[in-house]
């Protein structure tokens, strides 16, 4: 038991695959093992109890307002209602963690929440579900999902699985239409393990704060440094005073000799539509007849593209907001915000 836990979990009790679905599966297995041990009237090891407790804390922390897991690194949309009913039936209390326990960081204010991917990729041997979206995020407004990642196409087809792992399928930044991590080209390895990642990268300058005025997370990564000499930093904030989302993406280029095209994608949840306003740098995201959001940038090129969503384990059409441009200097700052239409 101890060797199994050390093999698959990090020091915080989070699966080293970085897959929220794996966290759920392992928790279910360990709960079952515990019930079998109790039914046999045997001693339940403290390590097993502690692991279940940490796993439940992680799960509760990243469970979204629609009672599912955020779509990062292998997740699909599963309703967790029955799971939490099971937990309540056995009167298992879940402690509220004081600090963040996983690589997914959560910002909240009233009914608005952001789920932010702030972790490194997993070890290569556990990377078959890794989706190339560091610093990607999902956004809920009034407990309804607005910005999403693609979800994992694992049960759809081999092609869907591969497409869902590209950076362009995440709400993240993409340079020169390339994915952040490459995949092994060995057919033998791909058949055995399912496209393991080929290279690693670092998360830089991570900061997280929460006060009366705002809830904010900020981090960078060097995944594009080797090929393009670029560092990407992203800051996301929930402004608690003005009740809006503020985002900033910064690019730092070592040399301006290379032509660098950037695309920052914001995938809209299936069923949502967006239209461009007359000004050109503002979009109207229509949630329902009585509710809409305004997405705006600081004069950047803003457009709407068709996209696809894999999160419900079938291919669905959706739309994607894209901020595009060409780096002309060694530094580039892109500011954007999402606020409710009054």
N, C-alpha and C positions, 0 to 999 in steps of 0.2 A: 504493500500500500504506500509506504513512504517513498519508495523508488519511483512508483507511478506518478505520484504528485510532483516530485522533484523534476521528473522528465518533461511533464506537460504544462507546468505552471511556473510563473515567475514569482518573485518574492512578495508580490501583492496578491497572489492568488489568481491572476489573470492568465488565460492560456497564452503560451508563447507564440501561437499562430496568429495572434492579434485578431481573431475571428470571434465576434460576439455570439454567433450561433454555436461555436464550440463551447463557449462559456456556459450557455444554456444546456447543451447536451451533457457536458461533464457534471453539471450540478444535478441534473435528473438522475444520472447514473449513481452518483454518490449518495443521493437521497434514497435510492432504491437499495443500495448496499447497506445503508444504515438501518433501514426498515427490516431487511432480512436478518441482520445481526441481532436487532432487538427482538424479532420474532423467535429467534433461536435462543433467546435469553442469555446472550453472550455480552461481554464487555465491548462497548463502542469506543474505539481508540480516540484519544483527544485530538490527534492529528486530523482524523476524518471529520470530527465536529468542527474544528477550526477552519478547515478547508471549505466545508459547506457554508459556514458563516461568512467567510470572505467572499465566496462566489455569489452568495445571495446579496451581499452588500453591493458588489460590482453590478449585478444585474439590475437591482432596484435603482441604482444611480443612473444607469444609462437607458432605462426603460422610457420610451417616448410617451407623449400625451395620448397617442392612439393605442397604447398598450402593446407596442411591438418594439423591436430592437432597431437602432439606427443602421442604415445600409452602408456599413464599412467592411471591407476585407472578408467577403464571403457571406454576408448576411442576406437573407430574404425576408419578406414580410410574413411573419408568423404572429398570430394573435396569442398573447400570453395570459389571457383571462383565465383559462382553465388551469394553467400552471399556478397562478397566484391563488386561485380558489383551493387548489390542492395544499398549498402552503398554509392558507388560513384554516383549512380543515384540520390539519395536524397541529395547529396553534404554534407554528414556528414564527418567532419574532425576528424581524429583520432590522438590525441596527442601522441608524443613519450615519454613514461615515463622515468623519470630520474633514478628511482630505480626499482629493481625487484618487481613485484606486486603479484606474485603467489608463490606456493611452487615448481614450476619448474623453474630452473635457466638456463640461456642460455649463452654459450660461443661462440664467433664468431671471425673468422679471414678470410677475403676475402670470399672464397666460402666454407670454412669449418665451421661446427657448431656442438655443442654438447648441448643436452637437458638433464638436470640432475634433478632427483627427490630428493629434499632436505626437504620434509615436513613430519610432523608426520601423523599418520593415523587419519581419521576423528572420530568424536564422533560415538560411537557404533550404534546409531540409524540411522546414515547416511552412513553406511559402506558396504552396499550390493553390491557395485561396486568396493570396494577397492581391489587392486591387491598387493600382498605381495612383493613389490620391492623397499624398501627404498635404496637410493644411486644408483639405477639403472640408465641407461642412454641410449640415442640414438645418433648415430653419422652420420652426412652427410659429404661426401667428394665431392667437386665440385658440390654441390647441389643435390647429389644422396645419398639416404639412404643406409648405409652400416651395421651399428649395430642397432638392433631394439629390442623392447619388443614384446611379443606375440600378443598383442591386446586382446580385450575382446570378449569372445565367446557367448555373450548374446543371439544373434538371431540364433545360430546354434543348440544347444541342451543343456540340463541341464548338461550333462557331460562336454561338451566343456566349458561352463561357469565356472564350478568348476576348471577344469584343467588350464584354462587361469589365474586363480587367485593364483596359486602356485608360490612360489619364483623361482622354477626351470624354469618357463616360462618367467622370466624377465632376463635382462642382469645385473645380480647382483650376490652377493656371497650367497652360500647356505652351511650350516653346517649339516653334518650327514643326508643328504637327507631329511631335514625337512623344512617346510615353516616358514617364519618369524612370521606370526601371525596365530593362530588357529581359527577355525570357530565353531560357536555354533552347538551342536549336536542335539538340539531339533528339531524334524521334524515339529512341529507346527510353530516354529519361522522361520524355513527355507522356509516353504511353503508360509508364510505370507510376509517375508521380503527378502528371497534369501541369506542365509548364511551370517549372520552378524559376524563380527570379535569378538573374545572372549577376547583378551588381548591387552593392549596398550604398547607403548615404547616411548623412548625419542630420539630426534636428538641432537647430541653433537658437540660442538666445530666447529660450522659452520663458514667458511671464504670464501670470494669471492673477487677476485682482478682482475684488468685489466689494464695492462700498455703496454709500447712499445714492451716489450720482450715476454710477455705471457698473456693469459687469463686463470684464474685458479679458481677452486672451490674445497672446501675441507669440509668434514663433517664426523661424526661418528654416530653410533646408538647402543643402548643397548638391542635390541630385543632378542639377543641370550644369554643375561647374566644370566637370571633366570635358564635356562635349562643346559647351557654349561659353564657358567662363562666367556663368551667371549664378548669383545667389538670389533666392526669392524669400522675402519676408511678408507675412500677412498678419494684420491686426483686425480683430472683430470685436465690436462693442455693442451692448444693448444700452442705449441712453435711457435711463430711468426717468429723467425729467421730461424730455420731449417725446418719449415713447417711440423711438425709432432705432433701426439697425444701422450702424456706421461701419463701413469696411474700408480698408486700405491695403493695397498690394504694392510692394516696392521691389524693383529689380535693380541689382547692382552688377554691372558688366565689367570684367577685367580689362577688356579691350573692345573698342567700337569698330574694329576692322571687320568683324563678322556681322552679317545682316541677320538680325534676330526679330522674328515675328512672334508676337505674343497673343494668345487667346485666353481669356478668363471666362469660364463657362459657369452658368447658374441654371441647372436643370430644374424645370418646373414640374411639380407633381402631376401625374396624369389626371386630365380633366380640367386643369387650369389653362386659361388662355391669356395672351398678352398682346397689346396693340401699341404701336409707336405714336407718340404725341407729335404735334406740329413742330415743336422745338428740336426734335431729333435726338436729344440726349436724355430723354425721359420716356419710360414705358409705363403703361397702365396694366397691372396684373389683376384680372377680374376673378374674384373668388366666388361670388354669387351676385344676385341682383342688387343687393344692398351693401356689399362690402368689396372694396378694392384697395390695392396697394400701389404706391408709386415707386418705381425703381429709377434712380437717376445717377449720372456720373459727372465728372468734372470736365466735360467737353470731349470725352473719348468717343470713338466710333462704336455705336451701339446697334445691335441687330437681333432679330429673332430667327432661330433656325429650327428645323424639325429634328426630333431626336427619337430615341427608343428607350424603353424602360423594361428591366428584367426582374424587378423586385417581387412580382407576384407569381414568379415561376412560369411566366408566359410573356411573349413579346407584346408590348403595348406602345402605341404612339404617344409622344408628348412633345412639348416645346422647350427650347433652351435659349436663354438670354446670353449673348456673347459680347464681351468687350474686346475689341481687336485693335492692333496697332503695330508699328515698327519702332524698335528702339533706335533713337538717333543720337543719344548721349550715353555716358557711362552709368547714369542713374535715371530711373523712371518711376514716378509715383502715380498710381491710379487710385483715385478716391471715388467711392460709390456709397449709396445709402438706400435703404428701404423704409418707407414710412406709410402710415395709413392715410388714405385719401379722405379728406374731410368734406 
